[in-house]
Amino acid sequence: MPIRQRGGVRKDGPIQIHHAQRLFKDAATTGDGQVLVGDVFLSHAGMRLKCDSAVFYEASNSFMAYGHVHFTQGDTLSLRGDSIYYDGTSQFAQVFHNVTMRHHKMTLLTDHLNYDRIAGRGFYDVGGKIIDGKTVLTSQQGDYFTTTREANFNEDVLLVNEKKDTLHTENLHYNTRTKWAHATGKTNLFSGGSHIYTTDGFYNTDSGQARLSQRPQLFNKGRKLVGDSIAYNQKTGFSEAFKNVVFTDSTDQNNKNILLGDYGWYDDKKGEAMATEHALAKNFSRNADTLYVHADTLRLFSYDLKTDSAYRVLHGYFHVRAYRTDVQAVCDSLVFNSRQKKLTLFRDPIAWSDDRQILGEEINVFANDSTLDSVYVERQALIVQALPDSTLFNQVAGNVMQAYFHKGEIYQARVDGNAIVINYPMEKDTTFLYQNYCEASKMRVDIAQRKMQRFWAAPNPTGKTYPIGMAPPEHTKLSNFAWFDYVRPQSPDDLFEWRPKNAAEKLKVQPRRNAPLQTLKPVSKKQTEATTPPQKENTEQP
């Protein structure tokens, strides 16, 4: 007949037997243990256990339970397994084979689980899995704490969430309340099209946010972001990087772009990146030298990313300095278009190529795959060439100017509007005997081996030739002449020192002529009456 004993659940004390179909002793197999068979129900200090059979050791206040073992504690904790050993003195349980532990909405699966009731800790070292909603975590070793609802995982840890994001690491701390996972050791996170590598990072399985330190790396479809620390949002595709930031974009087959700085961000969905605080951009063309650009802020925009014609546009603003072996520049702001191979300089710009300096209100520099191709200067254009071993300068000025280059050497210059040329022809013995001065509305100068070969000016040009040193000052140096070699970048390392122009030499921007008015100004009634002829009075009746 069934065995029933009195006694409710106590906070401590002996294990209580509540029910069994049969109870007997078998000294040969169980020693001093009592054998309970059939619908066994035991309890101890708030714990309830049901099973098919059990052996109860009263002296040690412990038992072994077998078959459909179900261990419960309160309304939130449930343990199931094929068998269990429980020590009532230490309140420590070991559950064997097909183990399932449930706590609130968390489920833990393993083949051998140790559970310390006093510490509220369940742990395994034979491999296990925790399922938290749609997040699954597996590892070789694991700990779960019922009080804090936190888990620690070690050895071959893998996290997979509902968005199929995967995190593989060596050590992981996970909070089932906040959904934040803290990974340490070599960690790889694959989220959407992104791959993150870090050795210390936090990742939220619900929001898709990540906070990474210890020099993490973020990879995304040919782009790479590195910094001392990175904040990443998987849902928005937005990343921020802090200190020693390096952003690399290799998706353009013809150009590779790198942004550096102490702060930067990258927007994956828009294909935009920004760098500031000691910012530097590098553009690697396949067949050309690297273009280096420094500015207070640099922004990189991407276009046609899903095609074979992807290209980039770099914006730099405030205190811009640029360097390439064949061209250097200084200006207030800059735009570089990788498809057009066009570098545009705004607001008091200067560009240099070899011994030539170019000034204007806006300068456009075009390059081919390897060298400088042409320069287009708008308003107050001036090209100055320093002659070797001399204080003399060839000068070309005008409203608009175009200069054309071949293999890095200028071969033609065209000037439109208020064109002026000062030229010092070099003799065969490299001396200078005279100089030319010419004014016209338009000019074209053909150059070969750095010498003027042909000269065309129209209409009605005026020109003079002077023996060297005999020309008046205004025909020796133009009114807007300036030589800014002291601000010219000398190398990529020289880009970070801003050297402004002298105040007296800054370019005075001339406003463009306003468009004509499209409507007449309103006039007063008095003016209308004064200008309207008198009308004959009509005395006829209708």
C-alpha positions as CSV (number, residue, x, y, z in Angstrom):
1,M,0.0,0.0,0.0
2,P,1.2,3.6,-0.5
3,I,3.4,5.0,2.2
4,R,2.6,8.5,3.3
5,Q,4.4,10.6,6.0
6,R,3.4,13.8,7.6
7,G,5.4,16.9,7.4
8,G,5.3,20.0,5.2
9,V,8.1,21.8,3.5
10,R,10.6,23.2,5.9
11,K,13.4,25.7,5.4
12,D,15.9,23.3,6.7
13,G,16.0,20.0,8.6
14,P,15.6,16.4,7.2
15,I,14.3,15.4,3.8
16,Q,10.6,14.7,4.0
17,I,9.0,11.6,2.3
18,H,5.4,12.5,1.2
19,H,4.4,9.6,-1.0
20,A,5.6,6.3,-2.5
21,Q,3.7,3.2,-3.6
22,R,6.2,1.0,-1.8
23,L,8.9,1.4,0.7
24,F,11.5,-1.3,1.7
25,K,15.1,-1.9,2.5
26,D,17.6,-4.0,0.5
27,A,20.8,-4.1,2.5
28,A,22.6,-6.1,-0.2
29,T,22.2,-3.4,-2.8
30,T,21.5,-0.1,-1.0
31,G,23.0,-0.6,2.4
32,D,21.1,1.5,5.0
33,G,19.1,3.2,2.3
34,Q,15.3,3.0,2.1
35,V,14.0,2.1,-1.3
36,L,10.9,4.1,-2.5
37,V,9.0,2.9,-5.6
38,G,6.1,4.4,-7.5
39,D,4.9,8.0,-7.6
40,V,7.7,9.1,-5.2
41,F,7.3,12.6,-3.8
42,L,10.0,14.1,-1.6
43,S,10.6,17.6,-0.3
44,H,13.3,19.6,1.5
45,A,13.5,23.3,2.5
46,G,11.2,24.6,-0.3
47,M,12.3,22.0,-2.8
48,R,9.9,19.4,-4.2
49,L,10.9,16.3,-6.1
50,K,8.9,13.7,-8.0
51,C,10.2,10.5,-9.6
52,D,9.5,6.9,-10.4
53,S,11.8,5.5,-7.6
54,A,14.4,6.7,-5.1
55,V,16.8,5.5,-2.4
56,F,16.7,7.6,0.7
57,Y,19.7,7.7,3.1
58,E,18.3,9.1,6.4
59,A,21.7,9.2,8.1
60,S,23.3,11.5,5.6
61,N,20.0,13.2,4.7
62,S,20.4,12.5,1.0
63,F,18.8,10.5,-1.7
64,M,19.2,9.2,-5.2
65,A,16.1,9.5,-7.5
66,Y,15.5,7.7,-10.8
67,G,13.1,7.8,-13.7
68,H,11.2,10.9,-14.8
69,V,12.9,13.0,-12.1
70,H,11.2,16.4,-11.7
71,F,12.8,18.9,-9.2
72,T,10.9,22.1,-8.5
73,Q,11.6,25.2,-6.3
74,G,8.9,27.8,-6.0
75,D,7.1,28.8,-9.2
76,T,10.2,29.7,-11.3
77,L,12.7,26.9,-11.1
78,S,12.3,23.4,-12.6
79,L,14.8,20.6,-13.1
80,R,14.3,17.4,-15.0
81,G,16.5,14.5,-15.7
82,D,16.9,10.7,-15.8
83,S,18.3,10.6,-12.3
84,I,19.4,12.9,-9.5
85,Y,21.6,12.8,-6.4
86,Y,20.6,15.3,-3.6
87,D,22.5,16.1,-0.4
88,G,20.1,17.8,2.1
89,T,23.0,19.0,4.3
90,S,24.7,21.1,1.6
91,Q,21.5,21.4,-0.4
92,F,23.5,20.4,-3.5
93,A,22.1,18.4,-6.4
94,Q,23.6,16.5,-9.3
95,V,21.2,15.8,-12.2
96,F,22.2,13.2,-14.8
97,H,21.3,12.5,-18.5
98,N,18.7,14.5,-20.5
99,V,18.9,17.3,-18.1
100,T,16.5,20.3,-18.5
101,M,16.6,23.3,-16.2
102,R,13.9,26.0,-16.6
103,H,14.0,29.3,-14.8
104,H,11.5,31.9,-15.8
105,K,11.7,32.0,-19.6
106,M,15.2,30.5,-19.7
107,T,15.9,26.8,-20.6
108,L,19.2,25.0,-19.9
109,L,19.9,21.7,-21.6
110,T,22.9,19.4,-20.7
111,D,23.8,15.8,-19.8
112,H,25.1,16.5,-16.3
113,L,24.2,19.5,-14.2
114,N,25.3,20.5,-10.7
115,Y,22.9,22.7,-8.8
116,D,23.9,24.5,-5.6
117,R,20.6,25.7,-4.0
118,I,22.3,27.9,-1.4
119,A,24.3,29.8,-4.1
120,G,21.5,29.5,-6.6
121,R,24.0,28.2,-9.1
122,G,23.6,25.6,-11.8
123,F,26.8,24.6,-13.7
124,Y,28.1,22.0,-16.2
125,D,31.3,21.0,-17.8
126,V,30.2,18.3,-20.3
127,G,28.7,20.7,-22.9
128,G,25.4,22.5,-22.6
129,K,22.9,24.9,-24.1
130,I,20.8,27.8,-22.8
131,I,17.7,28.9,-24.7
132,D,16.5,32.4,-23.8
133,G,13.6,33.3,-26.0
134,K,15.0,33.1,-29.5
135,T,18.6,33.3,-28.4
136,V,20.5,30.1,-28.1
137,L,23.9,29.8,-26.3
138,T,26.1,26.7,-26.3
139,S,29.4,26.0,-24.6
140,Q,31.5,23.3,-23.1
141,Q,31.3,24.8,-19.6
142,G,28.5,26.9,-18.2
143,D,27.2,28.5,-15.0
144,Y,23.7,29.9,-14.4
145,F,22.7,32.0,-11.4
146,T,19.0,32.0,-10.4
147,T,19.3,35.1,-8.2
148,T,20.7,37.4,-10.8
149,R,19.5,35.4,-13.9
150,E,23.0,35.7,-15.3
151,A,25.1,33.0,-17.0
152,N,28.8,32.4,-17.6
153,F,30.0,30.3,-20.5
154,N,33.5,29.0,-21.3
155,E,35.2,27.0,-24.0
156,D,33.8,27.1,-27.6
157,V,31.0,29.4,-26.8
158,L,28.4,30.1,-29.6
159,L,25.5,32.5,-29.4
160,V,22.8,32.6,-32.1
161,N,19.8,34.9,-32.0
162,E,16.5,35.2,-33.9
163,K,18.1,37.4,-36.6
164,K,20.7,34.6,-37.2
165,D,23.4,36.7,-35.7
166,T,26.2,34.5,-34.4
167,L,28.8,35.2,-31.8
168,H,31.7,32.8,-31.3
169,T,34.0,33.4,-28.3
170,E,36.1,31.8,-25.6
171,N,34.3,33.3,-22.6
172,L,30.8,34.9,-22.3
173,H,28.8,36.5,-19.6
174,Y,25.1,36.8,-20.4
175,N,22.2,38.5,-18.6
176,T,18.8,37.0,-19.4
177,R,17.1,40.2,-18.0
178,T,18.9,42.9,-20.0
179,K,19.9,40.6,-22.9
180,W,23.5,42.0,-22.8
181,A,26.3,39.5,-23.5
182,H,29.9,40.3,-22.5
183,A,32.5,38.4,-24.5
184,T,36.2,38.2,-23.6
185,G,39.0,36.4,-25.4
186,K,39.0,36.0,-29.2
187,T,35.5,36.8,-30.3
188,N,33.9,36.8,-33.8
189,L,30.4,38.3,-34.2
190,F,28.6,37.9,-37.5
191,S,25.6,40.3,-37.8
192,G,23.8,40.8,-41.1
193,G,26.5,41.5,-43.6
194,S,29.0,42.6,-40.9
195,H,31.7,40.7,-39.2
196,I,33.2,42.0,-35.9
197,Y,36.4,40.8,-34.3
198,T,37.2,41.8,-30.7
199,T,38.7,40.5,-27.5
200,D,36.4,42.4,-25.2
201,G,32.9,43.4,-26.2
202,F,29.3,43.7,-25.2
203,Y,26.4,42.7,-27.5
204,N,22.7,43.0,-26.9
205,T,20.8,40.1,-28.5
206,D,17.5,42.1,-28.4
207,S,18.5,45.6,-29.8
208,G,21.5,44.4,-31.9
209,Q,23.8,47.0,-30.2
210,A,27.4,46.2,-29.6
211,R,30.1,48.1,-27.4
212,L,33.6,46.9,-28.2
213,S,37.0,47.6,-26.8
214,Q,40.6,46.4,-26.9
215,R,41.1,47.5,-30.6
216,P,38.1,45.7,-32.3
217,Q,37.7,45.4,-36.0
218,L,34.4,45.6,-38.0
219,F,34.3,44.2,-41.5
220,N,31.4,44.9,-44.0
221,K,31.4,44.0,-47.7
222,G,34.9,45.3,-48.5
223,R,34.9,48.0,-45.8
224,K,36.8,47.8,-42.5
225,L,36.5,49.9,-39.3
226,V,39.1,49.7,-36.6
227,G,39.4,51.8,-33.4
228,D,40.5,51.5,-29.8
229,S,36.7,51.1,-29.1
230,I,33.6,50.8,-31.3
231,A,29.9,51.2,-30.8
232,Y,27.8,49.4,-33.3
233,N,24.0,49.1,-34.0
234,Q,23.0,46.2,-36.2
235,K,19.5,47.5,-36.8
236,T,20.6,50.9,-38.1
237,G,24.0,49.8,-39.5
238,F,25.6,52.8,-37.7
239,S,29.0,52.4,-36.1
240,E,31.1,54.9,-34.0
241,A,34.8,54.5,-33.4
242,F,37.0,56.2,-30.9
243,K,40.8,56.8,-30.8
244,N,43.3,55.7,-33.5
245,V,40.4,55.1,-35.9
246,V,41.1,53.6,-39.3
247,F,38.3,53.2,-41.9
248,T,39.3,51.3,-45.1
249,D,37.0,51.1,-48.2
250,S,38.2,48.6,-50.8
251,T,35.0,48.2,-52.7
252,D,36.0,50.5,-55.6
253,Q,38.1,48.4,-57.9
254,N,40.1,51.4,-59.1
255,N,40.5,53.3,-55.8
256,K,41.1,52.3,-52.2
257,N,40.2,54.8,-49.6
258,I,41.4,55.1,-46.0
259,L,40.1,57.5,-43.3
260,L,42.0,58.0,-40.1
261,G,41.3,60.1,-37.0
262,D,40.6,59.9,-33.3
263,Y,36.9,59.9,-33.8
264,G,34.8,58.5,-36.7
265,W,31.6,56.9,-37.7
266,Y,30.3,54.7,-40.5
267,D,26.8,54.3,-41.8
268,D,26.5,51.0,-43.6
269,K,23.0,51.7,-45.1
270,K,24.1,55.0,-46.6
271,G,27.6,54.0,-47.4
272,E,29.0,57.1,-45.6
273,A,31.9,57.5,-43.3
274,M,33.3,60.5,-41.3
275,A,36.6,61.1,-39.5
276,T,37.7,64.1,-37.3
277,E,40.3,64.9,-34.7
278,H,43.6,64.6,-36.4
279,A,41.8,63.3,-39.5
280,L,43.6,62.1,-42.6
281,A,42.3,60.5,-45.8
282,K,44.3,58.4,-48.2
283,N,43.2,57.6,-51.8
284,F,45.1,54.8,-53.5
285,S,44.6,54.9,-57.2
286,R,45.6,51.7,-59.1
287,N,48.1,53.4,-61.3
288,A,48.9,56.6,-59.4
289,D,50.6,57.8,-56.3
290,T,48.6,58.1,-53.0
291,L,46.6,61.3,-52.4
292,Y,46.8,62.4,-48.7
293,V,44.2,64.9,-47.4
294,H,44.0,66.4,-44.0
295,A,41.2,68.6,-42.7
296,D,39.3,69.3,-39.4
297,T,36.6,67.0,-40.7
298,L,36.6,64.4,-43.5
299,R,33.5,62.7,-44.9
300,L,33.4,59.9,-47.5
301,F,30.2,59.3,-49.5
302,S,29.6,56.2,-51.6
303,Y,27.5,55.8,-54.7
304,D,26.3,53.0,-56.9
305,L,27.5,50.4,-54.3
306,K,25.4,47.6,-55.8
307,T,26.9,48.0,-59.3
308,D,30.3,47.6,-60.9
309,S,30.6,51.4,-61.2
310,A,30.8,52.2,-57.5
311,Y,32.7,55.4,-56.7
312,R,33.4,57.7,-53.8
313,V,33.2,61.4,-53.1
314,L,35.5,62.8,-50.3
315,H,34.6,66.1,-48.6
316,G,37.1,67.9,-46.4
317,Y,36.4,71.1,-44.6
318,F,38.3,73.7,-42.7
319,H,42.1,73.9,-42.7
320,V,42.5,71.5,-45.7
321,R,46.0,70.4,-46.7
322,A,46.6,67.8,-49.4
323,Y,49.7,66.1,-50.8
324,R,50.5,63.9,-53.7
325,T,53.9,63.6,-55.3
326,D,52.8,65.6,-58.4
327,V,50.3,68.0,-56.8
328,Q,49.9,69.7,-53.4
329,A,47.1,72.0,-52.1
330,V,45.9,74.2,-49.3
331,C,42.4,75.6,-49.0
332,D,39.4,76.0,-46.7
333,S,37.4,73.1,-48.1
334,L,37.8,70.4,-50.7
335,V,35.8,67.8,-52.7
336,F,37.4,64.8,-54.4
337,N,35.4,62.6,-56.9
338,S,37.0,59.3,-57.6
339,R,34.9,58.6,-60.7
340,Q,35.7,62.0,-62.3
341,K,39.2,62.0,-60.8
342,K,38.5,65.6,-59.9
343,L,39.8,67.6,-57.0
344,T,38.0,70.8,-56.3
345,L,39.4,73.4,-53.9
346,F,37.2,76.2,-52.4
347,R,37.8,79.4,-50.5
348,D,41.3,81.0,-50.8
349,P,42.8,77.8,-52.4
350,I,46.4,77.3,-53.6
351,A,47.7,74.4,-55.6
352,W,51.2,73.5,-56.5
353,S,52.7,71.3,-59.2
354,D,56.5,71.1,-59.4
355,D,57.7,74.7,-59.7
356,R,54.3,76.1,-60.4
357,Q,51.8,77.7,-58.0
358,I,48.1,78.2,-58.9
359,L,45.8,80.6,-57.3
360,G,42.1,81.5,-57.7
361,E,38.8,81.6,-56.0
362,E,38.0,78.0,-57.0
363,I,40.5,75.5,-58.4
364,N,39.5,72.2,-60.1
365,V,42.3,69.7,-60.6
366,F,41.8,66.7,-62.9
367,A,44.0,63.6,-63.0
368,N,44.2,60.6,-65.2
369,D,45.1,57.2,-63.9
370,S,48.7,58.2,-63.0
371,T,49.4,61.9,-63.4
372,L,48.0,65.4,-63.4
373,D,45.8,66.0,-66.5
374,S,44.5,69.5,-66.3
375,V,43.6,72.4,-64.0
376,Y,40.6,74.8,-64.3
377,V,40.7,78.0,-62.2
378,E,37.7,80.3,-61.8
379,R,38.0,84.0,-61.0
380,Q,41.2,85.8,-60.1
381,A,43.3,83.0,-61.7
382,L,47.0,83.2,-61.4
383,I,49.8,80.8,-62.3
384,V,53.3,81.6,-61.0
385,Q,56.3,79.6,-62.1
386,A,59.6,80.0,-60.1
387,L,62.5,80.1,-62.5
388,P,65.6,78.1,-61.5
389,D,68.4,79.8,-59.5
390,S,66.6,83.1,-59.8
391,T,64.2,85.5,-58.1
392,L,62.3,85.8,-61.4
393,F,58.7,84.4,-61.9
394,N,56.8,83.7,-65.0
395,Q,53.2,84.8,-64.4
396,V,49.8,84.2,-66.2
397,A,46.7,85.9,-64.8
398,G,43.0,86.2,-65.9
399,N,39.4,85.8,-64.9
400,V,39.3,82.1,-66.0
401,M,42.2,79.8,-66.7
402,Q,42.8,76.3,-68.0
403,A,46.1,74.5,-67.9
404,Y,46.8,71.2,-69.6
405,F,49.5,68.7,-68.6
406,H,51.2,65.7,-70.2
407,K,53.2,63.3,-68.1
408,G,53.1,65.8,-65.3
409,E,54.5,68.7,-67.5
410,I,52.3,71.7,-68.5
411,Y,52.1,72.0,-72.3
412,Q,49.3,74.6,-72.7
413,A,47.5,77.4,-70.8
414,R,44.4,79.2,-71.9
415,V,43.2,82.4,-70.3
416,D,39.8,84.1,-70.8
417,G,39.1,87.6,-69.5
418,N,41.6,90.3,-68.5
419,A,44.5,88.0,-69.5
420,I,48.1,89.1,-68.6
421,V,51.3,87.3,-69.2
422,I,54.8,88.1,-67.8
423,N,57.4,85.8,-69.3
424,Y,61.2,85.5,-69.0
425,P,62.6,83.5,-71.9
426,M,65.7,81.5,-71.0
427,E,68.7,81.6,-73.2
428,K,70.7,78.5,-74.2
429,D,73.2,79.3,-71.6
430,T,70.3,79.4,-69.0
431,T,70.6,83.2,-68.6
432,F,67.8,85.7,-68.9
433,L,68.4,88.8,-71.1
434,Y,64.9,90.2,-71.5
435,Q,61.2,89.8,-70.4
436,N,57.9,90.0,-72.2
437,Y,54.7,91.7,-71.0
438,C,51.3,91.3,-72.7
439,E,47.7,92.1,-72.0
440,A,44.6,90.9,-74.0
441,S,41.1,89.6,-73.5
442,K,42.1,86.1,-74.3
443,M,45.3,84.2,-74.5
444,R,46.8,80.8,-75.3
445,V,50.3,79.8,-74.4
446,D,51.9,76.6,-75.8
447,I,54.8,75.3,-73.7
448,A,57.5,72.7,-74.4
449,Q,60.3,71.6,-72.2
450,R,59.2,74.4,-69.8
451,K,59.7,77.1,-72.4
452,M,57.1,79.1,-74.2
453,Q,57.0,78.0,-77.8
454,R,53.9,79.8,-79.2
455,F,51.9,82.7,-78.0
456,W,48.4,83.8,-79.1
457,A,46.5,86.8,-77.8
458,A,43.3,88.5,-79.1
459,P,41.7,90.8,-79.7
460,N,43.9,93.9,-79.9
461,P,46.7,92.7,-77.6
462,T,49.2,95.2,-76.1
463,G,52.7,94.0,-75.3
464,K,56.2,95.2,-74.5
465,T,59.6,93.6,-74.3
466,Y,62.1,94.9,-71.7
467,P,65.8,94.3,-71.2
468,I,66.2,92.3,-68.0
469,G,65.8,94.5,-65.0
470,M,64.5,97.5,-67.0
471,A,60.7,96.8,-66.7
472,P,58.6,98.9,-64.3
473,P,57.5,97.2,-61.1
474,E,53.9,96.7,-62.3
475,H,55.2,94.9,-65.4
476,T,57.6,92.7,-63.3
477,K,55.1,91.4,-60.8
478,L,51.4,91.4,-61.2
479,S,49.2,93.2,-58.6
480,N,48.0,89.9,-57.2
481,F,51.4,88.2,-57.2
482,A,52.2,86.2,-54.2
483,W,54.5,83.2,-53.6
484,F,53.3,80.9,-50.8
485,D,56.1,78.4,-50.6
486,Y,56.0,78.8,-46.8
487,V,52.5,77.1,-46.6
488,R,53.1,74.4,-49.2
489,P,52.9,70.8,-47.8
490,Q,56.3,69.1,-48.2
491,S,55.2,65.5,-47.3
492,P,52.3,63.5,-45.9
493,D,53.7,64.1,-42.4
494,D,53.6,67.8,-43.0
495,L,49.8,67.9,-43.5
496,F,48.9,68.3,-39.8
497,E,50.6,71.7,-39.2
498,W,48.3,74.5,-40.4
499,R,50.3,77.5,-41.7
500,P,48.0,80.3,-42.8
501,K,48.8,83.0,-45.4
502,N,49.9,86.3,-44.2
503,A,46.9,88.6,-43.8
504,A,48.0,91.0,-46.4
505,E,48.3,88.2,-49.0
506,K,44.9,86.6,-48.6
507,L,42.8,86.5,-51.7
508,K,40.0,89.0,-51.7
509,V,36.9,87.2,-53.1
510,Q,35.2,89.1,-55.8
511,P,31.4,88.6,-55.8
512,R,29.9,87.4,-59.1
513,R,27.6,89.8,-60.9
514,N,24.0,89.4,-59.9
515,A,21.5,88.2,-62.3
516,P,19.1,90.8,-63.8
517,L,15.8,91.4,-62.1
518,Q,13.0,89.3,-63.5
519,T,10.2,91.7,-62.4
520,L,9.9,95.4,-62.4
521,K,10.0,97.4,-59.2
522,P,6.5,98.5,-58.1
523,V,5.7,102.2,-58.6
524,S,3.6,104.5,-56.5
525,K,0.1,105.8,-57.6
526,K,1.5,109.3,-57.9
527,Q,4.2,108.1,-60.3
528,T,1.5,106.2,-62.3
529,E,-0.7,109.3,-62.7
530,A,2.2,111.5,-63.7
531,T,3.2,109.2,-66.5
532,T,-0.3,108.3,-67.8
533,P,-1.7,110.5,-70.6
534,P,-5.1,112.2,-69.8
535,Q,-8.1,110.3,-71.1
536,K,-10.9,112.0,-73.1
537,E,-14.1,112.2,-71.1
538,N,-16.9,110.1,-72.6
539,T,-20.2,112.0,-72.6
540,E,-22.3,109.7,-74.7
541,Q,-25.1,107.8,-73.1
542,P,-25.2,104.1,-73.6
